[in-house]
Amino acid sequence: MMDKKQVPAPELSVGADKEQTPPVDMKIITTADAGFNCDFYAGLRTFTLDEALDSYFEPKEPVIENLLNPGTYIMAGASKIGKSFLVAEIAFHVATGKDLWDGQYKTHQGGVLYLALEDDIQRIQNRFSRMFGTEGSEVLHFATASRTVEEGLVFQLMEYLKKHPDTKLIIIDTLQKIRGLSNETISYSRDYEVITQLKNLSDTHDLCILIVHHTRKQDADDCFEKISGTNGLMGCADGAMIMSRRRGDPNAKLQITGRDQQDQIINLEQDPSSLLWKFKNADTTLWEEPDDPVIEKICRLIETEKNWSGTASDLITDAGLDGIAPNALTRKLNSKSGPMFREKGIRYIKERNSASREIRLELMEE
C-alpha cells in the first residue's frame, strides 16, 4: 500500500490566452470623491458611521429653492396641458436669475441648456417672445436635435459642459426623443439604465437635469404611478413632478416629490395672454428646520467678524459655546454647512496644517 503524501497543487503557467486573478489588496484605500478611508475586503468598500460624520462635503446649491436641486428629475403630465410652457418658464428664470412666481421660489442663476426636441427655432422664438417679450439671455442655449442615450447623448452633453461649465440646468423635452427604444420592449432595467446614465452626469457635474415625459391614461391611487413606462424611471430619478389639468381649465396642479425635499402640491393658473404660469397657492406648508442654538451663536460671531479661522476649541471659546466637545462641534458643522450657506451666507471650510485641523468660516458677499 502506497503512503499518502501531500502533493502541492500544480502551478498553472500564464499564457497569452490566460489571465491571473489579481490578489486581493487588504490595505486601506482612499476614495478621493468621498474624502474618507474605506476598508477593502473582497471588492466591497465600506466606511464607518464615524468616518461619515467626520467627512466634509461642499454644500450643494439648489437650482430653485424648495423646487429643484442638483440631480435628475422627471416632469410628467398629459399631452398638450402646458408642460413645455412651464419648463420654458423655469429655464428663463434660472438663466436670468429671477425668482420664480413673484418671489415664491428663490432662483440661483446659472447657464441652461434646453433640448427642445419637439420644436424648431421659429416655435421657440414665438413661445419665448409671447411669454417674456424681447428680453433675451446669452446663457440660455437650445438644441432641437440630439443623439439618443444609446447613440451617445451623454457624450454630447459632456462635450457641451466642457465649453459651458457654468451650466446649472439641462432640460430634455421629451424623454421619448432620447430613449431610443422604439423597436424594443420597454423594461424596468432599460428605463432604469436610461435614467442612471443621466443621473451619473448630473451627480458628477453638480447640476439638475429635468426630463419632460408623459403620463398614461389609466388611473392610479398614487399619481406618480401614472408616469408612462415602468417603475424604473421613478425608482432611479431623484425626484418627480406630476402636472394635471382639465382641458380648457386655466388651473393646474403640480405635485412634487423627491429624495432630498419635502412633498408639495402647488396650484397654478395660466395667463391666457402670455401663457405664463402664475402661482395661486400651495396645499402644503414647507417644513422649516428649527433653529439650532449652537449654530445660531456661531452665525452671530461670523456676522460680526466676517471671517474667522482657528481650531474647534478656539471656536467654542470665541462663540461662547458651553457643554459641547470639539469633536461634536466639528460634526455638527459638517452636517449643517449646507443650511448655514443657504440661509446665512456663511461658508464653512475645513483645513489641515502640520500642527492641527483648522476651521475657516467666511461671510460671503452678496
N, C-alpha and C positions, 0 to 999 in steps of 0.2 A: 504493500500500500504506500502510495506516494505521500510525502509530507506536504501539508498545506502551507503554502507560502503566501505572504502579502506581495502582490505584484503591483507596482505602480501603474497608474493609468497611462496609456500611451500619449505622448505629446503630438498633437497634430501640427504638421507644418502648414504655414500660411502661404498659399499660392496666390496667383493673380485673381483667382475667382473666389477666394475666401477672405473673410474679414474677421479679425478677432474682436470679441466684445470688450470694450474698454473697461478697466477696473473701476469699481465704484469709488468715487472720491469722498472720503468721510470727513474731509475738512469743512470747517465753517466757511461759507462763501458769502460774498457781499452782493446784494441786489442794488444796483445803482438807482433804479427807479423808485424803490420803496424807501431806501435810506436806512435799512437796518440789516443785521446779520440773520441768516436763516440756516437752521440745521438741515443738512442734506443727507437723506438716507434713502437709498434705493430709488432715487429720482424724485422723491417728494420733498418739496421745500416747505419748511414750517417756520413760524415765528411765534413768540410767546405774547401773552397779553401785556406783560411789562414792556416788551420791545415796541408793541403797537402804541401804548400810552406815551412812551418816551420819544416817539417819532414826530417830526415836524413836517408839515406839508404847507406849501404856499396856498393861501386861500383862493378858491375859485370864484371869480366874479360872475354873477348871474348876467344873462343877456337882458332879460326883462324880469325885474324882481317879482317873486311870487307867481311867475308865469312860465318862464323858460330859463333853464340852467344849461351849462355845458353838458352835452350828452346827445342822444338820438331820440327824437320824439316822432310820433305819428299823429297827424291831424286828419281825422276821418269824418265823413259825412256823405249824405246822399248827393247824387249828381245835380249840379246847377243850383245849389242853395246858397252860394256865396263864399265858399271856402277860399277860392283864389283871391277874392277881394280882401278877405281877412288876412291871408298871408302876405298880400301886397302891402297892406297897412302895416303889418309887423315889420316887413323888410324896410319900408320907408322910414319908420320911426327909429329902427336900430341904426340905419345908415346916417340919419341926421341927428341922432341923439335926443330926439324929442320924446318926452314922456308919453306913454300910451293912454288914450282915453282921458284927456284933460287932467293928467297927473295922477290918475288912479294907480298906474303901474309905472314905476321908475325904470327908465331905459338906460342902458350903458352903451354908448356909441361905439361902433366898430364897422369894419367892412362887411359887406353882404354879397353873396353870390346866389342868384335866383335862376335855377334851371327851370324855365318856363317851357316845358317840353310839349305842351299842347297849344302853344301860341306862336305868333310871329311878331316881328318888330312893330308892325303897324298896330296890332291889337294891344301890345304893351304900351305904345305911345298913347293910344286912345284911352286905355284904362287909367294910366297914371296921370294924364293931364286932366281927366274928369275928376279924379279923386283929389289931386294935390295942385292943380293949376300948372304953372310953369316952373315951379321950384324943382330943381334937379339935385343930383348928388354924384360926385366923382368916385365915391366908394361903393355905390350900388351897381353891381355888374350883372348882366344877364347872359344866358345862353339858351338857344331854342332847340339845340340838338346835342346829344351826348352818347357815349357808349353805354351799353348795359353793364351791370355789375360783372357778369361773366366775361364780357368783352374788354373790361379794363377801366370801368368808370372810376374806381378808387385811384388808379394810377393817374388819370386825368385830373382828379381833384388834388392829388398830392403835388402835381406839377403846377397847378394854379396857386396853391398855397405857398409854394416857393417864391412866386412873384408877388403874392399879396399876403404877407404874414400877419397883417392886421385883421384878417377876416375873423369875424365873431359868429357869423350865422350863414349857413348854407340851406337854401330851400329847394326841395326837389318836388316838382309838380308835373307828373304824378309818379307813384310807386310803380304802376304797371309799365310805364315807359322805360324804367331802368331794371325791372325784374328779369325780363327776357326769358320767360318760361312759357311762351305761347304754345309750344309744341310738346310740352311735358306736363305731367300731372303735378299739381301743386301739393307739396307735402310739408309737414311740420319742419322736417330737417332742412328743406330748401328755403322755406320762409325764414327760419332761424339763421341760416347761413348768410342770406342777403343782408339782414339787419346787423348781424355780427360784423361783417366787413365794414359797414358804415359806422357802426359804434366804435370799432377799433380806431377808425380815423378821427372821430370826434373826441375820443378819450386822449389820443396821442397829441392832438393839436389844441386841446382845451377849448373847443368851440361847440356850437349847437348845430345839429342837422335836423331840420324839420321836414318831414316827408308827408306830402298830401296823398290821401288814399280815399277809398270809397267804403261805405257800409253796405251790408246786404239787406234785403227787404224783410227777411224773417225777423219777427220779434224775439226779444231775449230779456230775461229778468235783469241781467247786468248789461247796461248799454254798451260796454266795451267788448262784449261778446258779439256785437253786431259788426265788428270790423271784418271786412271781406278777407277771406283767406283762412289760414289756420291760426291756432293759438301761439305758433312760433313767432309771429310778428310782435304780439303784445308781450310774450314771455321774454324776449330779448331787449326790447326797447326800454329806455329809461323812463319814458312817460308817454301819455297819450291824451289827445283831446278829441271829444266827440261833439260835432256840431249838428244840431237838429233844428228843423224849421218846417212849418207847413207852407205849401205852395201859396204864393200870394200874400202871405203874412210877413210884415216887415220885422217881426220879432223872432229872435233865435235864442237858443240856449247852448252854452258852451260848457261841457262837463270835462273836468281836468283831473288826472291822477298821475302820480309819479313816484319814483323811488325816494327822492330827496325833497319832496314838497307835500304840502297839505292838499287833500282832495278839495276841489272847488266846483261850484256851479255859478256861472256868470250869465246874466241876462243881457242881451244886446238888442239894438234896434238899428236897422239900416236906413240911412238917409236916402230918400228916393231920387234926390238930385245928384249928389256926389257919389252915392253908393258906398260911402264910408260907414263903417260900423261904429255905433255910439254905445257907451256903457250906460246901462239903466240902473242895475243894482246887482248885488250878489246874494245868493241864498245861503252862503256860508260866511261866517266871520273868521278871518285869518287868525290863527293862533300866534300869540306873541310870547317870546321867551321871557320869563321873569328875570328881573334884574338880579345879578349876582353881586353881593356886597364887596367881594374881593376885587372883581373886575371893575366895578364902579370906582373904587378907590384908586386903582391903577390908572384908569382913564382920566380921573381928575388930575392926577400927578402929571400925566403926559400933556394934557390940555394946557397946563401951566408951563411946563418945562419945554414943550415942543419936541425935544429929542432927549433920550435917556439911554445910558448903557451901563452895564455892570452885571454882577452875579445875581442869582436868585435871592441870596441872603441880603445883598445890598438893596434889592427892590423891596423886600419885606420891611427893611428899616425905613427907606425913603418914603414908601407909600403908607407907612403906619399900619402894617398888617400884623395882626396878632393871631396866634393859635394855628398857624399853618407852616408846615415844614417846607424847606426849599424844593425838595423833590416833588411834593404835592403841588406847589405853586407852578413849577415848570409844566407839569402835566395838565394843569388847568389852562395855562396859556396855550399849550399845544392844541387843545380841543376847542378853545374859544377864540382862536386867532381869526377865523372867518367872520363871526358876528362883530368882533371888535373892528375889523377893517371895513365891513359894510355899513355898520351903524355909527361908528365913531370916527372912521377915517384914520385909525391907528394901525400901523403895520408892525407886526411882531417878527423879529428875526433872531434866530439862534446862531451864535458864532462860537468857535472854539479856538483858543490860542494855546501856547505851550504850557501855560500855568493852570488855566481853568476854562470852564464853559461860561460864556457870557451871553447876556440877553441885550438886544437892542430894540427900543421902541421909538417909533417916529410918527409924528402927527403929519399926515400927508397934506400937501397944499390943495386947495380947492381948484 
